[in-house]
């Protein structure tokens, strides 16, 4: 056998600047190393005084910029441990490693980097990925952008700041600091507590009774609680910008539902402003300044109509004032928000204080009764027919109201007045009176009916209707009371609307919202019981407090004074109206900016600072319509319809997302279930039709019209025939909708094309590849299993059908739901290209290719084995598809062999769309990998702050809702070892051998042994050198001799081949190959060190060289990168984002 003799001239380490043998971590691979020291290990003299080509070559690797000088110097070392003999390398070899040399036009990696040009992507540790740094950024860069990301659209706070900032100056963006209590809990309390609590809850309790009123409040609170649970799941499934329910529904159910429900929510918020204004006017005219009324009526039946006119006039004036306040600046609204909230809290505390005090010292509010009928005390001071004054019996004002003469005892009086006595009862008997037993049951009234106390005796005569009786102003029913009360539990979206101000929105929104709902529910339910236990029934049913001299009914119970409730409720109602007029225009602006409803586009614009001026004007116009209705009891059900419609679709969105189990559905809030969402939906629908069935129909028609308007261009009306026709029509409609464009990042899921290889008997060679694909079924995507048969289609058609059946049986066994496709082609590469190009239908096309690694590519006699692999990689990259390459696929687990423990290790080198983050999450959904924990490693370079990178990575994963351990691995050492140099040389020599000599298998093995012998001789010579031997310093050479006679005897007399083979032995490794091999070696060392016991290792797959001449080198790089690992999944993204932090 031919042999090669290597003559090595040893030299001292002092004579070779930058060369040392300090690579103990590589000692297992080679006993000698060539190491180009880092910038820390090179003295300043070396940097500044190196003049020869040799010095420039080494210092260019050791420093970023070497300064020219005139004298050649050495690098003196005093440490005896480092003063060892080293392998000497010729100056020509060092020049090959000189990064300053010109690019080789024939180099396989066309993006070869010139180090002297100061290329910003120069990084030996990532040299494998350097061609893709422009499209696939480093992980450190991505994390830095994500950590400093401000995610939310402009809201009220930003508008306020914009108004205060002088032109040309901009405030620095402050990170949100609000916590759960101030950012969510208190705003929700302020928005939920409102006018209904103070003006209508006592009336609801008196009319429906304690039991039914308790049921009404409980149903409404359960509706909002279930909706809050669904909202919490949606809000914590990513970052939710301002827009509240509109944003959540539109992103969860699409623009059609989002636009329809968003407008309903906008109309509800606008009518809420009208309701609050009407409530404020009612408090003002009824309890603060009754003399301010403009319209009056002597007829008691016409008095309500006069009051409605007063409400219209004063309501319009109030609306104008509030609109001006909002237009001038929302800063005034924000500044007084705390004051308004304080008014609410003080008023509620006054109610509880008054209820406690009534148990031992009830307030004195006498109620005048004629028989069992209640009388108004507006003009009656003496509750009697006659009084004794100076021993003279005189008629009272009450007698004058019921009799037509004032001076004669036998005057004509009303029959009921004559036959019944006048009595006085306490309006607030107190908590210990036991009045709750009378107030348990309902007392629904018809409009104009007299409010009576059934327990009092009354003569069986009717009499005439007198203006002093307290009458019911509307016909009441259980359904009406539900519609009137429901607006008092709305406002649960206040927290999600303020997510931009929250320090941790995903934690604060669920906790704050649910706690606020529980708090308000307790207040409402306890007040129902307290009102029924403390207040007389006729007073509870007296909506406007006529029986207690025009006092606010809830105010009569409060302590220390009724004015606490009156003033507090007035200011809180005004504040709620201002908040509605502030929020509604911004909601409309958000809808308009989405451009899903063209005719609303004008409302997306406003003042220079973004203030929605046009939207505010439209909101004021719609609110004016509500004010013209003038009745709080008629506006409230309209409000209920719009809010219930909104809550209905929030629950629907959560239920659908939960049942569909989309890969993007990973809420951080865990306490939700689709059954709870459906229960919330059912309650919303029931409440809509209970409160007002015709309002419910109108609201649904409005929402449906908006939905169809948005969907107009994509409407599909053909249903087909029968059940199958319906299925086909639905599938066709869905495919046509998907055809519109690529899916949104949230909807991205792995649509797999699994490439299987068949043997001569048409059996699958690697069935575990299909098993692995089945373990990704949590992605809920399409799976296509494809294979290629070599031959002619006309001749192989039956074989293709048989192979297809074989694969389908295997798919059934592995429980893979998908399709199978066999392609017959003349070449395997052509067939795979056809599969990648043509599989799928319309929008249901694969976006990910799964294939196995060609394990025996080195030993294969046919180069097509690895060329087919690289060709597939290139075709996949050209088609912008993701690629998953499973190495050692036979070691992958079966579906019946779950891992009891272990880890899935992700090595995130460059960011290429997030596939590396999504795949382990999907695998963990399968029982095989469920007990494995996820560990994510990323690489920090010299210029990176590894501590900050770790924090940013943890924050990024937190927003992705993925639980994983994170670790940043530092790779600061960029020195190229001798092992890397030798292995690169062996790789290039082998490739050149096969190219030039075209050897048979026997000859190929022999020549590969020659390269191995050369490497062994080099190591032996290095080991056998004397450490203390002094040698003369001259140009270092490695003498490689070859026995010509032996070569000619083995190959015959071929002079040209001899010259080529001599060139082969004298060849020098290409610098770009050395760098890439260095990256592969260093990364492999780190990966094996950290992940040697991992159940699965996922890492970025570098792209193939642009020049096909480097294909075999590329295979070698990947082999080195992954050697020593049991199960490896190489992942190459398709160039688009597949995972997002957003909802």
Steps between C-alpha positions, in 0.01 A plus 500: 500500500626843413620713788558864570787628713466835673810686614417750769744768612420587861552847631453683827170656586680830557571525132139480391293792627145404591561125483448300817386165620230606740199302382447233763137462405603362162765264628284200438502568130861584435813528707618814324326825424551806289349786697476861394478683825226744583552872542544461873797261466707703254737758648490852373846462347372231272214718388712797417831362381415209274620575146538178307223324315510234764454749782222680318319173446509401862428842642201546268342204669617606844388863479240694309747740345877448493722809474787475248855513633849424382653245733406140546466404865423189689252435771704422812339274757633422843253234610675164485173321462436678174856467365444179307590382153242565240417377157667734253310614197640661192459868437298418190248316720461803719445716200216272407347589833557871444158661501631791305545307179263559214185299459528194286244524221479122495438473872178311578397761756462809288439721800856455619584766757799730477614556856707806423190670373360488853187314401253529780392138461850364560459236765684171482252340739215565255685465171264226387217754503683806371334495158159534662562767760316755288174302513549286812623721785699383798296403802660775709382762250147361497474483878631855532225624268231299675604608850490870405175471308213735586196321381196714536315751290445853617246538776371771728822531699707545184253761371537690825879491478492608137294805590743605772820456297616816320554476123833351404547322831412142576481335835700189562285190506453371851450135570156420643501471878134460603415192697186294540336720763543844341504388138211253487313458827410862573419596135268199478329602825450851367353375172277232654349704784270754348170675489282188528631420848387833638187570296342164416623216722262584785212515252605164350503342849160647590338397173650155450534412867820395672502150354444593137720809528774278641452266203517790252822632650650150526424415136648828377810460717547140386481618140777754550708260710491230232573762238793626707640145515479471122641849459788415733589199288497709182678797658780280634547322168744768391529875527166681466531863383234758570165419345381258763234258387517625141865408468454165671195394298629627166829315547333186632200473263608710204425849373134427422406407853746750639357786299140409576551451871742793519232734368246350739740562786555853374126566486460352847773726639344801327152425638667447838611863484139598432379285790749653742407851392129423546579360843692814594209720384251289694705544817533872434133572426341258745726522806737798475309785332137406424418868452731506197246309292383694196188300415223429756156340499217514754359173373680211675459284192674759286779578743729219366473646148603842631794342680613331175513839331711634785732199459540574127586865550739458790643177356591671173666784691697254714607307189635815337699588811646150532592484131682832534691367801606188308584705190713751690704222656459159652746601771211657687309173491801305623575749778148479641465124458634435850258755645205334329609159626533636853142628479378152408689329782390754762138467389508120526660516842228744609236241402662231713545741789136602483381138490703415809375810682137421410517183708509702823409856395299510178465840329168683523331502162124472560280375215139613477248228413132531413367154565768290334579762237814710515477877479747754367648724767605784270224734623377322812639593838231343718419139427140513629152603393459753782724649767436673835635852520409714798222254587359553155468215253631605165516330165841420366641554153444130438125541566492786254654280230229234535193717577342771286424741790725626773266645769220254531524164669234356277681592179523246218812288536654212313348161592831338573602799712182478702517127571869470583718638771821691456798334669872565528763229460878519511665502160822354645394257773857371531697183471349341811137571407435179308360692203691268269223241533259739328754596234589145394230480234447693181252781444493577127285799403328636196562856388279736704433245775513624861787373715343316794600318818305170493533435875298811595119490526306670222127545436374333189425818304693648213446871506641744250862529393658787688824678426623433856527128440842363408458328164708263295645683201554189283370148475748271668597138446789267577635532146487880510693509826770274355551739210507804729741349751751334264690822408600526866730195462666609175841666488706184539715593198662794679807294590566366151458849357781621727745218426753750366542649847542167679833364613387141443173502309476123472501470877308814594204480260357165621563560869386862505191446284375193683564654841313814393204291381497301824514823701220671308292181503532484878400865530196458275381176661553628854319824416204301368472328839566820698241702308242229551583472870513873581256689275122488489358339184294798385811717527705248298239499224491881504752567223539875559458518882164679505398319821808634684462864397695466175814352651711250311384166639847353546601832657242461775682188618851646484695650786580770598280687251300432181706770334805273508329269254345779295824693447712187465271336247473823299875544461566131440232498229652805334842333513367182344345703221831673431680164496252365245537808280878454521507127423232470231670728240830315543326169446344633180838637396658156550230340281541768235879461493462126436326607177255210511199731457578744218234762579648544849845584366459873566464436873851359520644851481501781753719771641874508451557309824264223393196623697193347323317823428263371230424187700420718801250700296329182378492367854341820623233474227411141591499582872260786426259244354511313828440821694199581285348171615528670840406195706768317692278192508472495120867569425631232738357201304654633178828514683452145623450368148827638366706392798343154507577465128861589573528259794333228295777508241777524759374169639461360150856594410639328809287189447603464136868554572487243778324238288717561193819479711698718265877491558487871576238445771718501812329727756699573810170506691425132560164504677275490197302232322293488186196395706523818705520705182194326356317560826589867474375505142172339604446749781572791264247376243243431772543844655467667161162340431383518861560872530357595162451252217439766239806699604697174480382436147581855395850476649563167324373638171732800530795274580407265215478785249841628603641147478364448148620843393854421610485153351328615181773422250559153641139388541418145391132408456505160332424216746524200266267205545465273800744453785791422272420797282500720810841362599639553152360852486647584838837354397495691172404821675774454757762424236402804297525716811842356578611573145501873573852497645736352753357443848550743782773409746239406761338255259827347386524130571738236365355356179732205450629335187674185626744353247532124545741265327383161374709186457484250216191334653315832525535507878585814693865503601463737794150472649611696807500813285125460467478433872676829566258680270207352693647639821461849352125456464442768766575746221155417358637537151493311173723194455599374155718190477690489173743261335672462164524190284765493229368387165236564238153588617326281241699200613503567875143612555392182678813502713427860595149406610638212707755730661228753574292234676804392702559855615132551583501189718807630677329837545201329659727303729677818608168691519612761251204684350596623158550414137744288305653581163739287294689653208664293226797679346816420304718640780440519872602865514248592231225309678568672832501836325162418346361402840620819664356711220164335444376342824197654665201688369455875503568640844530150646858455392791374700732753656745256660699213349606211725775264389773280639875547498697282254700314764730304267580778259875465553503129434253507212644403164252729331542875559133547419413405859623827647445705184130413519497623858662832419279540195197457724636761740548744213153439356343544843689824556401630158134424575528689834400191695620390840716187515532243778783248466497214748843347557526152648127466445507131589572604860190716520233369741187318395155616602480220757828581672467834684796653678453504878731800531767689312529818303445640153795728434467788256817666369389836367789635295319727253136603485322372191134531585456333838474136390749403770266645764182347363616143433587401859171647619310287248701190588423545870130475422558135403513233769847385387666836576256636760727440799805650335593852595607758244844656523593784267865586441627794306851611422653824626791652315775721634303819443180367660386550858418143596321596822270740316451247222377246753254750646377600154461136398301424816277803431453394139396149602268646763318700234490190279333312787758221469646353817867415454834520672733749337877508486741724316822327394800726458729426203760774525791286384530537124839331466537240226649177630735267320230237505272730303779576255582133450141388467431768241808392306392135515152595378630699204758236409236231500268704281784582262606135489157381398471775245838452331566130521145359468596208716320171541379407847819301579726777380293763683545320830875472437540868424292596801741291707787700353351820632452336837860380500617852425305632798639229729859569387451869566385429855780248567762744381359768726488269800852371436659845483725613780349774712842643591654480154616830359456531125600762259231744404431500131198479276294211638428214261314170513681260268261256336669225299335242276656184357463536128578135427230375736250738360577408139481131586158536652351737242700446185699758306271804484711815510203734501335316785831504686517877476144531626567273792812692592292816493253322726763432765635854478153663516418742777158528667274784393461770763117504486494123547730532801265755655195286439667191633602703806137600557385140464767367738450767767121480492509121509725506804265733685187310395642163595619639832158645590260263321670160498216350704211686331220292352493726194722782379359764266734748334514734206595342171743715301411573141669315213783667306397706203767337287435127454877432509485519880217251547711221644673742734155613617408141584821467697424819693159368601648165593755664728236732645279211611741219580481348845127571537242223514191673361532819302242707318651757265254783448503751219223759496312605192573869542168601659404543865314200642459611861392828655458666838172663392148386569 
